[in-house]
């Protein structure tokens, strides 16, 4: 998982037609139509003004894609907090 720029988000959105592009439940997301390997695809998620990219199974539900990013952000915040507390 990585945070990306708005420019990369828009480029990726416009380079090929997105699959299952949706905007609801706290975020906007789409997987690329080209698979990396098997059922693994590149997935792009926008939450507010922040943009993210990760690779995962194409069959993930849209809400699960946003939940994965939110979980990653929480984990990242906890790690940063524990590092500064030490």
N, C-alpha and C positions, 0 to 999 in steps of 0.2 A: 504494500500500500504506500502511496506517496501523494503528497499534495502537489497540484499542478497549477499553472497559470490559467487565467481566463482565456488567453490567446490560444493555448494548447487545447482547451476544452472546445472552443468554437471551431478551430481548425479540424479537430477530430470529428465533431458533429457534422461538419459540412463536407468532409472528404468522401465519405460513403454514406448511403442511406442507413440511418440507425435502425436497430431492431428493437421493438417493444419500448420505444422512447415514451416515458411518462413523467408527469409532474403532479405528484400528490403525496400526502402523508409526510410532509416535512422536507421533501427533497425532489430533485429532478435527476433522472438517471436513464442510461441507455447502454446496452452492450454493443460492441462492434459486430457487424454481420459476419466477418471472417473469423474463423476459429483458429486459435493458436495450435492446439493439439487436442484431438478427441472432442470433448465437450467444453474445453476451457476457452474462454473468450476474454478480451479486454473489456473492462467495465468502467464507465465514467459516471461520477456522481457529483452533483452540485447541491450544497447545503448553504443557503443564504448566499453570501458572496465568496464562498470557498469552494474549490474544485479539487476532485480527487480521482485517482486512477488505481485500479488493481486488476488482477487476473483471477478469475474463479469460474465455477461451472455456469454454463449458459442457462441452466434450468432454475437458477435462483429466482425467487419471487422478487418483484421490484422493491417491496418493503424490506426484504432481507438485505438487499444491496445497501440501502441507506443505513440499516441497523449495523452492518459490518463496519461502515465508516464511522458511525457514532461510537461503537465499541473501541475502535482503534484510537479515536481521539481521546476517549476517557483513559485508556491504558497509557497513552503518551503523556497525558497530563499527570497521572499518578506517578509515572516514572520520573518526570521532571520534578515533581514535588518531593519525592523521596530522595532524589539526588541533592536538592538544595537543602533539605533538612539534615543530611548526613554531615 
